[in-house]
Amino acid sequence: MSHSPVCPLAQSPPAVLCFKRKNKAGFKGEAMTKDESQALQQAFAEVRKEQAAAQGRFQSRAEVQRTQRDREVLDRAAGYTVDHIVRQSADVQLEVGAVLAQLEERLSGETSKLAELVTAGEVAGRELAELRRIRVAADALAALQQEGRERVARLQTEHQARLDALNREQSAERRAWEREDAEFAAEERRQQEETARERQQEEADHSYRRDASASTTPTHSTPPTAPRNATSPNAA
């Protein structure tokens, strides 16, 4: 770290500082006043006193190095010109401008990133809201599907119950029809048998009367009553 140039009079006593302030504008050929002359003499005496003290005192290594650095600084400062300082200032301004431009570009990029993050957050929020609406719609659809399945199951149960009742009714009617058919067949057989018996009885009576008529003589006696070897039709 470089040290700033140190002027030998920087640590001058108050009298010297007062003289320097008064002599800042330089003399213009005017005679010094008595007070100014006394102040100058006093300052000169103090300078000689300090120089005498410095010559009689042994300087440490650190003080020697500091004095050497101070001289180097003074040498470098003596080489500075107004043009050099102006050019250096212009270069510094250009460097500062370039750094500021880079910082502005980086800040612009970070601002763009921040805007993108904000936009991404908004998009994510909209997508989340859309997913919530989809979830609600899916839940509603699932409820409707469950209700539809329950309704189908209920209708199937009712249909099966009605089908079973219809089958039972058809079975009962079929058994009734079969019973009626059996009764009708039995009645038909009974009537056929009765008709056959009546026909046989009629044929027997007819044969008897024919035989009786062929065997009778021409007398006036009363013919005997024909025996009935079969039951009457009403005896069944």
Secondary structure by P-SEA (a helix, b strand, c coil): cccccccccccccaaaaaaaaaaccccccccccaaaaaaaaaaaaaaaaaaaaaaaccccaaaaaaaaaaaaaaaaaaaccaaaaaaaaaaaaaaaaaaaaaaaaaaaaaaaaaaaaaaaaaaaaaaaaaaaaaaaaaaaaaaaaaaaaaaaaaaaaaaaaaaaaaaaaaaaaaaaaaaaaaaaaaaaaaaaaaaaaaaaaaaaaaaaaaaaaaaccccccccccccccccccccc
